[in-house]
Each structure stands twice: as C-alpha cells, then as structure tokens.
Amino acid sequence: MGIFEAKTRFTALCDEVIRTGQPTMVSKRGKPLVLVTPVPSETIADREDILCAWSRWEKSHPGDEDEPDFPDVISLRSLPKPNPLGES
C-alpha cells in the first residue's frame, strides 16, 4: 500500500490489520517504509493497569506525604515571564 493511501485510510488500514491478523507493508515510491502489524496478544495481556503501577511505584518510592506531587499551577502562572530576547 502506498503511503498516501495509508495516510488517508489509516483507521481502515488498522481495522483491517486487526481483523485479518496480517501485516501490511507501506511504501513510498515503490520502496518499503514500514510494516503495520497487530500487537501480539501477550503484549496486551502483560500490560499492567495504570493504578496498580502507580500504587507499586509509590510503595517503592516512599516520600513525605505532606509534600504535594505537583506544584501549585496558579502560583506559577503569576510569576513574571522572562524576556525570550534577554532584554530588560
């Protein structure tokens, strides 16, 4: 399949690869570029839930519970912006 057709039909291309299980070669001016293949089922099965991963990470990285994970965005927005040209 040519790259222009793959670009314009990308969703349909992905659906077809998933449905058939067969990879599709994408080329540009007759030269192979990439191979669109379905993700192996064992990759999907081994994927850890994001909440479980976060919980596991927090247990392995104990820290100060009172310290926020993210800075207060509103206070950062009120800081003066530096001049990108370095002029005063």
C-alpha positions in Angstrom: 0.0 0.0 0.0 1.3 3.5 -0.8 2.0 6.0 1.9 -0.7 8.4 0.6 -3.4 5.7 0.7 -2.2 4.5 4.1 -2.4 8.1 5.4 -5.9 8.7 4.0 -7.2 5.3 5.1 -5.2 4.8 8.3 -8.2 3.9 10.5 -9.5 1.4 7.9 -5.9 0.1 7.5 -5.6 -0.5 11.2 -9.0 -2.2 11.4 -8.1 -4.5 8.5 -4.8 -5.5 10.1 -6.5 -6.3 13.4 -9.4 -8.2 11.7 -7.1 -10.3 9.4 -4.1 -10.5 11.7 -1.9 -10.0 8.6 0.7 -7.2 8.5 0.5 -4.6 5.7 3.6 -3.1 4.1 3.5 0.7 3.5 5.8 2.0 0.7 6.8 5.3 -0.8 7.5 5.5 -4.5 7.8 1.7 -4.5 10.3 1.5 -1.6 9.2 -0.3 1.5 9.0 2.1 4.6 7.1 0.4 7.4 5.2 -2.7 8.3 1.9 -2.2 10.1 1.3 -5.3 12.3 -1.1 -6.2 15.0 0.2 -6.0 18.6 0.9 -9.5 19.9 -1.8 -10.7 22.3 0.8 -11.5 25.0 1.9 -7.8 25.0 -1.7 -6.7 25.7 -2.2 -9.4 28.4 1.0 -8.4 30.2 0.1 -4.7 30.3 -0.2 -3.6 33.9 -3.2 -1.4 35.0 -2.1 2.2 35.5 -3.5 2.4 39.0 -1.7 -0.8 40.1 1.6 0.5 38.5 1.2 3.9 40.3 0.5 2.2 43.7 3.5 -0.1 43.2 5.7 2.9 42.3 4.6 4.8 45.4 5.3 1.9 47.7 8.8 1.6 46.2 9.4 5.4 46.5 8.4 6.5 50.0 8.4 10.2 50.5 6.9 13.0 52.5 3.1 12.6 52.5 2.6 16.3 53.2 4.6 17.3 50.1 2.3 17.8 47.0 3.1 15.7 43.9 2.7 18.7 41.7 3.4 22.4 42.2 0.6 24.9 42.5 0.0 25.9 38.9 -1.8 29.1 39.7 1.1 30.4 41.7 3.5 29.5 38.8 1.3 31.4 36.4 1.6 34.6 38.4 5.4 34.6 38.1 6.9 37.1 35.7 7.7 35.7 32.3 11.4 36.0 31.2 12.1 38.0 28.1 13.0 35.5 25.4 15.4 38.0 23.8 17.2 38.5 27.1 16.4 42.3 27.1 15.2 44.2 30.1 
